[in-house]
Amino acid sequence: MFRSLSLALTLVLAPTPQPSTPPGATGAVEDLVLPVEDIIGEVESLDGTESESKQGRQVTVALTSDVLFALDKWQLTAKARQRLKQVAEKVTAEGAGGVVKIEGHTDDQGSDSYNVTLSQRRAQAVQTVMRGLLGGAGVTLQARGYGESRPKLPNLVDGKPVEKNRAKNRRVEIVFTAKQ
């Protein structure tokens, strides 16, 4: 976008040789309309297992499934419970209440139906733990599995699998609204 904006501004602002125009001649004036895109900053842990992004007041905390679950499982590990406790503390401290969404995601390996079921079960497992941790926070928890339909990064690049991307796509996201 910046390259095209720079080019557009250069073309608009650069002096151009004017052909001789007869006195009193008029022409159409066109508005320069350019798209404006939201900038969404994302902070990622050094080990890449957790990230946080904010768009407006919506905060998304993503935890990779490799930290929360064993391969192809939906039972949370003991380590996962500690991580979820930290997320619950963040929701309690920074959240405005209301709905907290828990969204499960997978990579592209396995069938669509298997991935949707696995991601739903993982989201529900996180929901169960978060319900206990957020008991008095005035929130409603909603869990949903998306399978591989919303990848964070492409699973394949130039037709070849990228394991680092797949690992980041296997995640559970906790989405909440921050206080003003």
BELTAKA-V149200 format. One record per pair of residues at least 6 apart in sequence whose ideal C-beta (glycine too) atoms are under 7 Angstrom apart, sorted by sequence separation. I is the first residue (numbers start at 1). J is the second residue. If there is no record, write none. Layout:
i: <I;I>
j: <J;J>
//
This chain:
i: <69;155;156;44;52;53;69;70;155;43;52;68;69;42;43;52;68;91;106;131;155;42;51;130;154;155;41;50;67;68;106;153;40;41;50;67;106;49;105;127;155;40;49;104;153;67;104;127;152;153;38;49;152;49;104;151;104;124;152;12;63;103;123;102;123;123;122;8;102;120;102;120;8;61;119;119;102;119;5;61;116;116;115;115;59;112;1;112;100;102;97;102;108;97;98;99;100;101;102;103;104;105;106;107;84;88;92;95;97;98;104;106;91;99;103;74;95;84;88;92;105;84;88;91;126;74;108;74;81;85;107;76;84;123;75;122;74;69;76;65;107;107;106;107;105;106;105;105;104;103;102;103;102;103;100;101;100;98;95;96;95;96;91;95;96;94;95;91;94;87;66;64;64;66;68;65;64;65;64;65;63;62;63;62;61;60;61;60;58;59;58;59;48;57;57>
j: <75;161;162;51;59;60;76;77;162;51;60;76;77;51;52;61;77;100;115;141;165;53;62;141;165;166;53;62;79;80;118;165;53;54;63;80;119;63;119;141;169;55;64;119;168;83;120;143;168;169;55;66;169;67;122;169;123;143;171;32;83;123;143;123;144;145;145;32;126;144;127;145;34;87;145;146;130;147;34;90;145;147;147;148;94;147;37;148;139;141;137;142;148;138;139;140;141;142;143;144;145;146;147;148;126;130;134;137;139;140;146;148;134;142;146;118;139;129;133;137;150;130;134;137;172;121;155;122;129;133;155;125;133;172;125;172;125;122;129;122;166;169;169;170;169;170;170;171;172;172;172;173;174;175;174;175;176;177;176;177;177;178;174;178;179;178;179;176;179;174;167;167;168;170;172;170;170;171;171;172;171;171;172;173;173;173;174;175;175;176;177;178;168;177;178>
//
